[in-house]
Amino acid sequence: MVQPRRDDDVQDWVIVGSGFGGSVAALRLAEKGYSVTVVEQGKRYRDEDFAKSAWRLDRVLWAPRARLKGIMAFTPFRHVSVLSGVGVGGGSLVYGNTLYVPHSDDFYQHEQWDELADWRTVLAPHYATAQRMLGVTTFEGDGPSEQMMRAIAADLDVADSYHPTQVGIYLGTPGVRGPDPYFDGAGPSRTGCTRCGQCMLGCRVGAKNTLEKNYLYFAEKHGVRIESERTVTDIRPAGSDDGSDGYLVTTERSGAWLRRDRQVHRAHGVVIAAGALGTNLLLRKCKDKGGLPQLSERIGELVRTNSEAIVAVTARDRHKDMRAELAITSSVHPDEHTHFTNNTYGVRGDAMSLNFGPLTSGAGRRLQFALAILSNPLRWLNPFRPRGWSQRSVVFTVMQSLDSSLSLRPRRPGGRVNTAISEGTAPSNFLPIANRVAELAAKHIDGYPQTAVLESLISTPTTAHILGGAVIADSPERGVVDRYRRAFGYHNFLITDGSTVPANVGVNPSLTIAAMAEEAISHVPTKNEDNV
């Protein structure tokens, strides 16, 4: 049975999702005097609850109906597989801490939004605010992984493009807990990074500047209520078709087969920030099932993958240690459109080896994959292959800002959503520069290069940085939200996550999502000025 909220429990805003876009919205709306409830489908993790090892699938993977309630969801589609963060704090729990301001005009001057504002200028102060809130600092270190990255940059004739990462980590005295170092003592106490490199499994030390350490921490101090392990299943206007009388937001227990404990929140306004994938799937469902019929027909269009490829290299010497001190410590830019980083899972990430197989390229990748395994079965079919893999391996994420997109749409109204190629250039399932990076790395560490298994077997690239699908535009014929992230067709209905990003960023997009959310909420008036 659906349990409605009491009439006196109507919130000013309900926010769906607690990642970068949702956390920023929660704090800033609360600061403006509004009552706010955040609904998050994932668990709330304490630092000590994160997985000690990647083999702890129940704390790594999100598949709640299989009783896996970890921090990373894996969602395969026809043309791309998507990795996304789940839990209170969203992607900040599982991402590699990397917080870059985009440099390419491919992003700031993309035709989808170029005429709406001078975005480089408009977003600059909000990038600065997000950097301060997330505690951005520059990594300083020069171990084997960084030396390899510099050598690859030199081989590519771009030695000057090498630089250490901008990260959101408290790099204080390793393992020592002390008072808040970021907000004049007003924030939570923190522990200095121990340089274990296991950031992407969830930081058990408490050094990672996840959103619970900043935006969400202060949001709750301002009275924001966070409801975890609740999945939003429906949103619809409470009265007028345009939502001017508020909204009904239906939730249920995440992953429940029975006893779903459905509840309905009443709110004057809604912020959707369920992550680019989650937002697209939720809004498509609401539109097709009649909850939000006035949403733009452009829902699910111009979905971006950051034009990514993921490759790896493993040293043949089983005693070689290629771990970096943090998940990502350095970047190289082979050209103005391309950027790659070195990634590590620390000593406990051996399970990730199962995602990688022989390096393949171009056409006939499935055959190349099979022949490579048959030619070296002791390497690829050895049941002990994962042992020590994480310590002697480096994973590379290769990103491009070049224009490419997919669609997320059902074959029939109300059906399962899948990807399709509709307009423009589809993301490539093979980036030659990615293979070149892996081959050069193999040369420098006397190792062997690898491709993500799904890229070889079904020609499906993997992205951890899906964007778009509810993009900014000047009209509902071209996008889903306006210049202020207000959904066309509805009143007090905002979208503040990566789904509104109109172009490939070309770098890790977390800081951009936070900055764009800061900019969007800055236009919401203080409650006393104009009540929702």
N, C-alpha and C positions, 0 to 999 in steps of 0.2 A: 504493500500500500504506500502511496505517495504521502509523505508527511510535509504539509505546508508549514512555512515559518509563520510565527505570530505576526499580526499586523503591525505591532510596535517594534518589530525586528527588521523593518525595511531598511536596507543599506543604501547609502548614496551611490556606491559603486561596488559591483562585483567584478573581480579580475580573474580571468581564467588563465592559469599558468603563473609560475613563480621564477622563471628564468630572467635573463637580462631585461627584456622588455617589460615583463610583469612586475619585477621587483622595483625598477625605477618608477613605474606608474604608481605602485602601492605607496612608496615613501612620499613622492611629490604630491599626490592627491591628499594623503593624510596631513601633510604640512599645510595644505590649503584649507584645512578644516573639515574635510569630508570623512564620513564613516566608510570604511573599506573592508571587504572580505576577499581574501585570496583563496581560490580553489585550486589545488594541485593534485594531479592523479597519482603521483609517486609518493614514496615514503619520506619521512623526515629522519635524516641520519645524523647521529652524533659523530664526532671525529673518530672515536674508537670503534664505531660500527662498520666502517668501510672495510672492504675485503683486504685480507692480508696477502692474498694471492689471486691471480686471474683465474685459477681453477675454482674459486668460490663463485660458481655461476649464480647462486641465489642472491649474491650481493653485487654482482657485476651486470647481469643481464636483466632486462625488464620484459617479462612475459607473465603477467600476474595470474592468468588462468592456469598456468603451469606451476604456480607458487614460486615463481622467480620474481623478486621485487628489488632488483638491483638498480643501478644508476644509468645504464646504457640500453637503449632500444635499438634493435636492428630490424629494418623494414625493407624487404626486397620488392622492387617493382620491375616492370619489363625492361626499362632502359637505364635504371640506376638503383643501387641499394643505398639506403640512408641510415647513418648512425646518428643518434640524437640522445641528449641527456634527459633524465627523468628523476624527479625528486624535488624536495623543497630546496630551491636554488637552481633548478633546471640544469642547463648546460654547464654552469660554473662548477658543478660537482665533478664532471668527467673531462672537461676540456683541458688543453695543455697550457693553460695560464697565459697564453700569448695575446697581447693587447696592442694591436697596431692601428695607427691612423693610416687610412689608404692614401696612396700617393698618386694614383693614376687618374688621368682625366677620363679614362674609359668609364669610371664610376661617376664622378661628379658631373660630367657633362653628357651623360647618356640621354638620348632623345626622349626617353620615357618621362623624364622629369626636368630636363634642362631649362625649360621656359618658365617653370614655376618659381624658381629662386636661384640665387647664386649659392649653390649648396656648399661649396668649399668654405665660403665666408660665413654662411648661416650656421653651419655645424661646428665651426672651429671652437667657439666658447663651450659648446656642449661636450665636445671631445675632451676639452680640458677639465670640465667638471667630472666626467666619467673617469678620467685618469686619476683624479684626486680621490674619488670615492673608492676606486678599486685598487688604490695603492700601487700604481704602476712604477716600476723601477727597471733599471737595465741590469741584466745578468752579466756578471764578470767571471769568466772561467776559461781555461785553456787546456782541456783534456784531450784524449784521443779522438773523441767525436768531433770536437770543434776543429782540431787540426786537420782531420779528414775533410770537413766542410770547406776549409780554406784551400786545401789542395784541389778539390773539385772545382771551386771557383776559379783557381788559376788555370786549370785545364780548359775551362770554358772561356778563358780570356776575359773574365769579369771579376778579377781578384778584388777590385775596389768595392764591389757590391756586397761583399761579405760583411755582416754585422751581427752583434749579439742581439738577443731578443729583448723586447720590452715585456716584462712579465708582471703579473699580479700575485706576488708571493712576499711574505715577510721574511727577508733574508737577514734576520737578526742572529744572535748567538745560537748556534745549532742546539736544539733540544731544550733550551732555557725558556721558561715561561715568564712573561713580564707584563706590565700594564700596557694598555692600548697605545701603539706608537703612531696612529694615524689621525685621530680626532681629538687631540688635546686631552686624552684620557677618558673621553666619553664613550668610546667603543669597548668591545669585549677585550679581555686580556688575550695575549697571543704567545705562541711558541715559535721560536726561530726554526727555519727550515733545516732539516738534517741531511739534505742533498741525497736522498734515497732514489730519486727519479721516478717514484711510483705515483706521480700526480694524477695520471689518467685512470687510476684504479680508485681514486678517492683519497684525499690526504688524511691519514690517520694521525698525523702530528698536529694538525691545526694551523700550519703555516700558510696554506693556500688561501688566498683572499676570495673565498667563495662569497656568494651573495648573502649568506647568513651572517657573514662577518661585517657587513657594511649596510647595504640598502635594506635588506630584510630586518636586520638587527634594529635599525633606527625606526623602520616602519612599525614594528611591534611596539617599540617605545611610545609611538604616537597612537597606539590603540588599534592598529590593523590586526584583524583576526585571520589566521591561516588555517585552513582545513586541508589536511593531507589525506592521501589515499581516497580521494573523491574524484570521480570522473564525470565531467559534464556531458550529458547525453542530449540535451535540448535547450534551446534558447528561443523565446518568442515574446512579442510585445504583450504587456499586461492589459492593454486597452486599445488605444489608437494604433492603427497599422504601422505608423512610423516610429513607434516606441516613445512618443512624447509623454505617455502615461507610465512609463517604466517598463521593466522586463521581468519575466519569470525564467529563472535559470534552474533547470532540473539536474540533479546530480545523483550518483549511486556509488556504492562501494566499488573500488577498482578491482577488477578481476573476479567479481562475485558470480558464481553460477546460480546460487539460490540466495534468498534473503538479501536482496540487493539494497535494501534500506534507501529507497528513493526519497529524496527531499527536494523541496522547491525553495529557492531563494527569491525574494523580491528585492528589486533594486531600481533606483532611478536611472542608472546608467551602467553600461557594461564596457569593460576593456578586455579584448581578446589578445592573449599573449601566450598561446599554447605551444610556441615554437612554430617555425614555418610549416612543417609537416602537420603538426597537430591542428593548427589553425585552419589550414586548407581542408583537412578531413572533416573537422567539426562544422565549418561554415557550409561546406558542400552538403553535408547531411541535413543541416538545418534548412537550407534552401530547398532541397529536393523533397523533404518531408513536410514542408509547409510552414515551418516555424518562422523563417526569415525569407519570404518569397521575393522581397524587393531588393535583395542583394544583387549587385551587378552580375551579369552573365559572364563577366571576365574572371570569376572565381576559378582558380586553378590554372590560369594562363600565365605565361612568362615565369615559369618556375626555373630557378637557376641552381646549378650544382657547384658554383665557383670554379667550373671547368677543371675538376680535380682528377688526379690519378694517385694511387698509393702503391709504392714499391718498397723493397727492403733489400738489405745486404747482410750476410752472415759470415763472420770470419771462420776459416777452416780450423784454425787453432782453437781447440776447445778451452784453452786457458786464457784466451784473449778477452779483455774487458773493454767493451765499447760503450758502456753506459755513460750517459751524460748525468750531470748532477740534478738537473730538472728535466721535466718531460720534453721540453723544447728549449734549446739554448742558442740557436743561431739560424740565420737566414742568408740565402743567396738569391740574387735576381739575375738570371741569365739574359733577360731582355726586359724591355719596358712593360711587357704584359705578363711576365712569368715570375714566380716566386716559389722557392721550396725551402722546407725546414727539416731538421733532424729530430726524430721522435724516439723516445725510449719509454719502456714500461718498468724500468728498474730490474732488480734481480728476480722478482716474483711474477714476471709477465710471460712465462714460457707458453701458456695456453694460447697466446696470440700467434704462435708459430703455425697453428692449424689454419690460419687465414691465408697463408702464403705458400706458393709452389714455384716451379721453374719459371724463369723469365721467358715471356712470349711477346710477340710483336706482330702488328699488321694482320693480314688475312691468315686463315688456317690456324688460329691460336689453339684450338682444341687438340688438333693433331700434334702441334709442336709440344703441347703440354704432355700428351701421352708418350710421345717418343722420348722426351727428356727424362721422364720417370723410368721408362724401360731401359734407358741407357745407363742409369745410375740408381738402381733400386735400393742399394744399401743406404743412400742418402735420403731418398724421398719416402721409402716404405718402412724404414727402420722405426719400430714402435718407441724407441728411445730418442727419436729426433728432437722432440721438444726440450729435452733435458739440457739446460744451460743456454738455450736459444736466445732468451731475452738479454742475457749478460753480454753475448758476443754479437748482437745484431743491432742494426740501426734501421728504423722505418723512415721513409721519406714521404712527406705530403707535398705534392706538386700542384700549385694553384695558378690559374690564369684569369685575367680580367677581360679576356676577349668575349665578345657578345655571343651567347648561345642560350638556348632555353628549351624546356619541355612543357607539356601540359599535364595536369593531374585531373582526370575526369572519369566518370563512370561510363561504361558502354551504354547503359540505360539509366534513366532516372531512378535513384535509390539503390543502384547496384554498387558493386565493389569498385573503388577508385583504382585506376592504374595510370601509368604514364603513357603519353602519346606524343608524337612529333607533329606539330601543327603549323607553326610559323617560325620563320627565321632559320637559324642554324642550330641543329641539335648538338648537344655536348658530345665530344668525341669519346669513343670507348678505348682509344689508344693515343697517348701523348708521347711522341718520340723522345722529347726532352726528358721525360720521366725515366725511360729505359736508359738513356744516355747517362743520367745521374747515377742510377744503380750500377751500371757497368764501370763507371769511373771509380765509384766507391769500392767496388769489388777489387779493382786493380790496386787501390791504395792500402787495403787492409788484408789482401790475399784472401778474398772471400768469394762467395757466389751470390749473384743477384737473383731477386725473386719478384714475382708479380702476384697481386691478390688473386686468389683462386677463382673467384667469380668472374673476374675480367677474362681469364683464360677459358673457362668452361662455357660461359653463356654470354661473353662479350658485354658484361654489365659492370661499369665502373662503380666505385663506392665513394660516397661523399659524406663527410662529417659536417658539412657547411651548406646545407640546403637553404635556399633563399627564395623569396618571391611567391607568386600565386595570388597575392592580395595586394597588388602593387599600387603605388602612388600614381595618380594621373589627374588630368584636368577635367575629366568627365567619366561617367559610368560606362561609356562606350569604349574607353581605353584602359580603365583600371577599376579598382574596388574601393579605394580610399582617396580623399582629396589631399591637398597639400598639408593639411593639419592632422592627417591620419584618421579623419572622420569617415565612417563608412557611408557611401552614397546611399540615399534612400531611408536613412534612419537618424533618429535624434539621440544624442548622448551614447553613441556607439563608436568606440575607438578600437583601432588595431595597432599595437605598438611593438610587435616582434619582427623577426627577420622576414616574415611573409610580405611585408610592405616594401622591402628593399628592391629597387627596380632594376638593378644591374649587378653583374658579378663584381665583387669587391676586390678580388685578386690577392687578398691577405686574409688571415683569420678574422672573421667578421664580428666577434663578440663585442669589441669596443664600439664598432659602428652601430650595432643594434642598441646598445645602451645610450649612445649619444643621440641617435634618432628618437629614442623614447623620451629622453630629457627634453629635446626640442619640442616634441609633440605635446607633452604635458605642460610645458611652459605657457602654452596658449589657453589652457583651461583656467577660467577665472577663479579667484578665491571664493569660497562658498558664500560669504557674506555679500559679495559683489553681485553674484548671479547664481542663485541656488539651482541645482540640477532638478 
